[in-house]
Amino acid sequence: MKPLPIKKQLLFFQQLANLFKAGVPITQGLGHLREQVADRQLEQVVLVLEEFMVRRNEPLMSALKAIPQAFPPIVMSLIEQGEATGKLDVCFDRIIDILNRRRKRLLEVQKALAYPVFVASIAILLGPIPAAFKGGFSVYLQQLAVPLVALLLLFAGYRAFSVNMRTNSAFRYRVHKSLIGFPKLGPLMLKLAIARFSQALSMMLSAGLSADRAVGVAAQATENSYFILAMGPAVEGIRAGKPLSESFVDCQIFPKSYTGMLSTGETTGETEAQLDRLADLYESEADTVTSMLLNALGPMILIVVISMVAWQVISEYLKYFDSIETMYRSL
């Protein structure tokens, strides 16, 4: 099964949490949940849960493992810890909070890109019109075919890229490693990864996991292959008896300010609270950088579109003046 969109994940866990908090066992509420959902993907998820939890009498985590790509790693980890500690209601709340934040960021990106994409689409449709005045509708279609073919190739490339990112771990690692080195974009990705890691690590430590296992699970929650591999030295350091802050220094991906603040939290016995503060801090910084990039991206797209339209108009006028000059010289 393909990964569920964030909106569908959020709807699924909100309904599941409501049933659980109302005192309805998940196994009994699945039938009611299946009747409520009107989406084909969500219906398939509920059917899988019914198969494993009702008919095979297995826990929720075992059922979700049958559809591992439907939900992100942080969701799977929280469900596993919720069942192990008997705090599924708390885990559902945290999952909903995480998905809400991700959906909010996604909506901000879509909102920022909506107007530039609309203007670009209009420009593509209007660009060939000057040539159509001389050659007719057939020339308009010929001129329009070039950007449409380019868009189709771009869409096909995006689809191939998405499939490789989902199925090819080596390709995913190379992409994440390359993006980390990009100006502006690299620091943004790293801040988001650190924020997700810190939030997940705080949850795992609060659930009672050992530090080395908690770090491994939290690294998976970042969904960044480069970050996950870079956390290897930290796990080894923790197993050797080092505190978290010293172990993270060995990874060489955490800023000194991060390890310094974490060290303070360990000294005062507030490691989980300090990790939550660090998660909020880095997520806030990432949101600021995202807003700056999106605010710059819109005008850049508009400048490109205006340049394309201006070039079309200037080209037609130049052709017109050339024809006038040619006619003048022939007299």
N, C-alpha and C positions, 0 to 999 in steps of 0.2 A: 504494500500500500504506500502511496505517496504521502509525504509529510502533510499533516493537516494545516491549513492556514491558521494564523494566530486567532482570528475571530472565531473560528469553529472550535479550536481548543478551549478558548475562554468560555464559550457557551456550554461546552460539554462539562467542564469542571465546575462551573457555577451551578448547573442543574444537579450534578452528582453531589456537590457539597450541600445543597439545599435538602436533598433527600436524606443524606447522612445526618445532618444536624437536626432534622425532624424526627430522628429516631428510627428511620426505616432502614433495615439492613440492605446493603448494596445488592445482594442476591435477589431480594424481594423487589427492590426498586427498579431493576433493570428493565423489566417488562413495561413499567409505567414510563420509564425514560425513553424506551424505543418508540412508544406511541407519541411522545411529545416532539421528538426531533423530526424535522421535515427535510433533512439533508441526507443524501445518499451515502456520503462518506461517514457521517456520524452514525448512521444506521448500521453500517458495516462494523464499525467499532463496537457498538452495543451488542451486535450479534456475536462477535468474537468473545466479548466478556461473558455473555450468557453461556456460550459453549464451554468455556473453561471454569467459570465460577459456579454455575448452576448445575451443569451436567457432569463435570469432572470434579467439582468440589475443590477447586484450587484457589489460592489467594489472588488478590487483584494484581499484584506484581507479575505473577506468572502469566496472567491473561494479557497484560500489556506487553510482555516480552514477545508474544506472538505477533505483535504489530510494532516492532521497535522503531521503525522510521516515522511513525505517525506523530510521536511526541519528542521534544528535545531531551537531551540527557539529564538536565537539571530536574525535569518533571519526573523522570523515571527514578532518579536517586531519591527525591523527596517522598515518593510513594513507597519506596522500599523501606526508608527509615520510619515513615509514618506507621507502616504495618508492624515493623520490628519493635517500636516503642509504644504502640497503641495510641498514637496521637495523629490519626488520619485527619481529624477536623482541623488541627493546626496546620498540617501540611497542605491541605486543600486551600486554606486561606493564603498561605505563602505562594502557592502555585498561581492562584488568581491574581495576586499582587504582581508577581513577576510577569505574567502574560499581559496584564494591564499596562505595565510600563513599556513592554516591547511593542504593544499595539499602538500606544500613544506616540512612540518614536516613529513607527512606520507611517502613521497617519500624518505626522508632521512632514515627513519626506514626500509623501504623495501630494499633500497640499502645496508644498513649495514647488513641485515640478508640474502641477496641473496646468497653470497658465502658460509657462514657456512651451510645454508640449503642444498645447492648443494653438499657440501662435505659430509654432513650427509646422504643424499640420496644415494650417491655413496658407502658410507661405508655400508649402509644397504644391498645394492645389492651385494657387494663384500664379506661381512662378512661370508656367508655360503659356499663360494667356497672351503676352505680347507676341510670341511666335505664332499663336493661333490666329491672330488678326490677318496674317499674310497667307498662312497655309491651310487654315480651316481646322475643323474639329479633329481630323485624322492626325494633323501635326501636333495638336494639343495632347492627344493620347500618346503619341510617340515620345514627346518630351516628358510626359508624366510617368512613362514606364521606367525611366532611369531611376528616379528616387524611390519608386515603389519596389523595384527589384532590389535596390540597396537595403530598404527596410526589411524585405523578406529575408535577405541574406543575414542581416543583423539579428533578426528574430531567430533564425535557424542556428546561428552561432551561439546566441544566448541559451537556447534550449540544450545544445550539445554541452555547453559549459556547465549548466545546472546539473545535467545528468552525471557528468564526470565529477563534479564537486560532491555529489551525493554517493556515488558508488566507487570512486577511485581514490583510495586513501593517499597514495603517493602524489597524485595530481593535486589533491586538496592541500597537502603539506607544502608543495612547491608554490602554490598560489598564495597561501597565507604567509609564507616566508617572504615572498616577493613584495606583497602588499605592506608588510611591516616596515619595509625600507622606503616606502613612498613618502615624500614630504606631505605634511598635514594629515593625509589619510592614514599613514602608518601609526603616528601617535594616537589618532582617534581610535583605531582598532585596538591598540594596546590598552588604552584607558578603559574601553568597554570590556575587554577581556579581564583586566584586573578587577573591575567593579563586579562582574559576574562571579569571578573566582572568590573574591572576598565575601560576597553575600552567601555563596554556596558553602564556603568553608565555615563560616559562622554557624550556618544551619546544621552542618554535619557534626561539628564539635558539640553543639548544644544537644544533638541527638545521642551523644555518647560514643561516637566513633573514635577509634584511635587516631592520633594525629597523622600518621603516615597514610592510613587508608582515607582519611578525610581529605587530605591534600590531593590524592589521586582522583577521588570522586569529584572534588570541586574543580579540578583542572578539566575533567571531561565536560563539566557544565559550561565552560567557556565556548565550546564548539569551535575552537581554534586549534588546528593540528600542530602548528608551530609552538604555541603556548604549552600545549599538553606535553610535547616532547621535551621542551625546555625545563619542565618541572621535574624531570628525572633526578637531577642532583639534589633537589630539595628533599625528595622522598628518601634518598640514601642518607642525607645528612640527619634527618629526623630519626631514622633507624639507628644511626650512630650515636644518638643521644643529644644532638644539638637542638636548641630551641627553634621555634618557627622562624623568627626574624633572622637569625644567623644562617639558617638553611636556605632562606630565600635569597640571601646575598649571593650564594653560589650559582643561582640560576642566571644572574646578570640580565634580567629583564625587568626587575622592579627598581623604581627610583629610590634613591637614598632616603628621601622623605618618607616613603612608604614603610621601609624596614625600620626606620627610626621611630615612627609613630607606633608600629606594631610592637617594637621592643618595649616602649613605654607601657602599652597595654598588658604585655606579659609580666612586666615588673609589678604592676599594680593589681594583677589578678583579674583584669577585665579584658581578656583576649577576645571573647566573642563580641562584646560591646564595641571594642576598638575596631574590629573587622567590619562591623555594621557601619560605623562612622566612616571608615575608609571607603566602603562600597558606595555610600551616599556621596562622598566627596568626589570620587573618580567618575561616578555616573553623572554628577552635576557638571564636571569639567567636560565630559564627553558630549553632553547635551549642548553646552556652550559652543564647542568646536563644530558640532553638527549644524547648529543654527547659522554659524558664520559661513560654513561651506555652502549650505543651501541658499543663503542670501546672496552669495557670490555667484552660484551656479545659474540662477535665474537670469540675471543680467547678461552673463556670458552667452547663454543660449540665444537670448534676444539679439545680442550684437551679431552673432553668427547668422541668424535668420535675416536681419536687416541688411547685412553685407551681401548675402546671397540675392536678395531681392534687388538691392541697388546694382549689383553686377549685371543682373538680367536686364534692368532698365537701361543702364549705360551701354550695354552691348547692343541693344536694339537701336538706340540713338546713334551709336557709332556706325552701325550698318546703314542707317538712314542717311547720315551725312556722307558716308562713302559713296552711296548711290547717287547723291546729288552732285558730289564732286566729279564722279565718272561721267555723269550726264553733261555737266558743264564743260568738261574737257573735250567731249565728243562734238560739241557745237563748233 
